[in-house]
Amino acid sequence: MRKILQAALVAMMLVPTGAMAQVKEFERCGSAKRITCVVDGDTIWFEGEKIRMMGYDTPEPITNICGGQREVDLATAASDRLLQLLNENQFTIVRDGKDKYGRTLAVVRVGGMDIGDILIAEGLARSWPDGAEFWCE
């Protein structure tokens, strides 16, 4: 009985807190049904689930809200980098409820690092909700 309990304890310690994911390659979301694709630098579809990553924000690639071509270029760069991170690494998704639009809120990590922290450090994103939209300046 004691060995069974020890084995169960070891097995529980080996289970990650988030689901480890590695699937076919992500691509850019288009007009087709969205299964596994990148919407923009902070939103993905993963196996049919729309996920808004928490803690950071990137420019919008289509709306061109405030920054003109600079905003569009930065949005493209952020989306490209997110595609690269997801396609070249195993990643972990830690879900944390839903937002007002019904999207799953989550932290996505590669190599133990939050993807948002990577994009912020590379100048492709801002901290959210308190970071300035530097692409609007």
N, C-alpha and C positions, 0 to 999 in steps of 0.2 A: 504494500500500500504506500509506504514511504517513497519508494522508487517511482511509483506512478505520479505522486504529487510533485516530486522533484522534476520529472520529465514534463509535466504540465506547466510548471513554473518556468522552466527553460523555454518551452514552446511559446508561452505568452510573452516572454521578453524579446523573442525574435520577431514578433509581429509588429510591423511599423504602425505608427499612429494614423497615417494617411495611406490611401491606396497608391501603391507603386504602379506606375503606368508606363508601358512601352507598346505602342501600336504602330500601325502603318503610318507613313509620313503625313504630317500636317501639310495642308496646302492653303492658299488664300481662299477665303469664302467667296463664292460667286453667287449667281442667281439660282443655281441648282440646290437641291435639298442639302441642308447643312448637317453633316454627321461629325466629321473631325476636321476642323479648319480654324484658321486665324481670322477673326473679324478685323481687329486692329491691335495695337500694342498692349491693350489691357483686357481684351475680351476674346474668348475662344469658344468653339463648339468642340466637345469631346464626347465621342460615342453618342451623339444626339442630345447632349445636355449643354445648354448655354451657360458658360461660366464667366463671371466678371471677377477679375483678380483684385484682391483687396490691397489697400495701402498705397496705391500709386495711380497716376493718371497719365495718359499720353494724348497727344493732339489727335483730333479726328481727321481721318484721311479723306473724307468726302465733303464734309460740311464747310470747311474753310471759315470757321467762326470768326477768327480775329487776326490771324497772323499771315494771311496771304499765302504766297508760294512757300515761304519759310515753314509755315505750319504744315502744309501738305508734304513738303520734303521730309520734315522731321517725323511726321506720322508714318510715312513710307519706311523710313529708316528704323523706327521702333518696331513696326510690324515685321520687317525683314529680320531684325535681330531676334524677336520672339520666335519666329519660325525656325531660325537656326538653333536657338537654345532647346526648343522642344524636339527637333528632329535629330539632334546630335547627342542628346543625353537622355538617360532615364530620368523621369520626373515623378514627383510626389504631389498629389492634390489633397489638401486638407480643407474640407468643406466647412462652412460656417453660416448656414441658413440661406435665406433668399432676400433679394432686394425688392423694392417696390414695383419693379418691372417683371418679377418672377424669375430673374436670373439667379443661379446658384452663386453665392459669394464664397470665394476660396483663396487660399494662399497656395501658390504653385512653387515648388522648390526643385532646383537641379543641383546636384552635388551638395545638398544640405543648405544651399543659399536661396533665399527668396528671389524669384525672378524680378520682382519690383525693385529690390535693392540693387540688382545688377543693372537694370535699365536706368535707374536714377544715377548710379555712379558713372555710367557711360554718357550721361547728358541727354538721354533719350526720353526721359519721363520726369515727372515731378512727384513729390510726396503728396499724398491725398488723405485728408481733405485740406490740409493747411499749407501746401506748397503753392507758390505763385505760378501762374501760367506764363512761364518765361518766353514761350513762343509768341505771345501777344505783344511783347515789348517792342 
